[in-house]
Amino acid sequence: MATAADRVDLDGRPIKPVTICMIGAGGFIGSHLCEKLLMETPHKILALDVYNDKIKHLLEPESQSWGDRIQFHRLNIKNDSRLEGLIKMADLTINLAAICTPADYNTRPLDTIYSNFIDALPVVKYCSENNKRLIHFSTCEVYGKTIGSFLPKDHPLRQDPDYYLLKEDASPCIFGPIEKQRWSYACAKQLIERLIYAEGAENGLEFTIVRPFNWIGPRMDFIPGIDGPSEGVPRVLACFSNALLRHEPLKLVDGGQSQRSFVYIRDAIEAVLLMIENPERANGHIYNVGNPNNEVTVRQLAEMMTEVYSKVSGEPALEVPTVDISSEEFYGEGYDDSDKRVPDMTIINAHLGWNPKTSLWDLLESTLTYQHRTYAEAVKKAISQPSSSS
């Protein structure tokens, strides 16, 4: 690791070590960001979360080479009086806390709205009142449906970037009707974005808003019945990984025709570090963080994951590797979706010089190698155990 004196920002200024209050540090993104900060910077972390399973390796005394630069505080931000004090102790707050699995949006809309809007209100309030910088994680789902999705499927303008490319400062946010409660997440995230932006405009809050576009990699979500609830439904990467580990067909919701762009978590964390260490450039801005070069349909993703997993595991793929399932059957009533999510990268490239590097094939190979090494034996053991009789 370079010393503090050696490190400079994008404008050549020395980077001063800061203390970061990271809310949601124990999750997928938080665990990778903690690793990055501890291994490559002199910054300190106040790690806040309900669980610390994914950062235990960073907290064990025998494995630490960073002394007391990370402190874990087990708390739930919705009802813990320690939150303001911890934000006051830090120079920067990063808010990663959220319910962000599509299976919950229309089955637990109240929890989704509370988690992504109501529970975030004190964080914004304490940062604003105490003059603390905030990096808030939003979502690409705030864009909702593309303009092109309202055109006939064979309309040539659907292929025109003006009708589908998602731009932070220009694209509208188009959601489905209220009864499609899947949009509760996107709506709550949009509202907290607007509040943060207003705090910046009216009260001088220093903020950066991050809109992740399908960040994937090791430690994402959970494998049902192994390190998560048996009835749980994680996001697409973990859902497909679970099926591959169990030698079951991958379920394609509504035929897997939705298109998504995927970015490797390690590439994305590089972008976040640039935001942390270049506040003069990043403050007051919203950034898409994704990889438009890694766009595929969900069906194509399933086919790639099947091929990659066969390679890394040495196991033959199923003769029928996928099965179609309706969104109502898989997610429940009230589900809706966007057709495409392709980020425009102009702003983050201009401000921070960031571009993603890792191809979809390479990031899937790295991730599925991790999934196989971590879970294959546990899944095999779980499958071999006879089910208890009622």
Protein Blocks (a to p, Z undefined) as FASTA:
>chain_A
ZZfklpccfkopacdddddddehklmmklmmmmmmmmmmpcbdcddddfbfklmmmmmpm
klpcnljmbccddddfklpcklmmmmmmpmbdcdfbdcfbfklmmmmmmlmmmmmmmmmm
mmmmmmmmnopacdddddfklnmpafklmpcfklmklmpmklmpccfklpccddddfklm
mlmmmmmmmmmmmmmmmmmmmnopacdddddehiadehiaiaehilgcfkbccdfklmmm
mmmmnopacddeehilaccddddfklmmmmmmmmmmmmmlmgopacddddfklgccfklm
mmmmmmmmmmmnopacdfblbccddfklmnoghiacdfbdcddfklmmmmnopacfbdfk
lmmmmmmmmmmmmmmmmmmmmmmpccddZZ
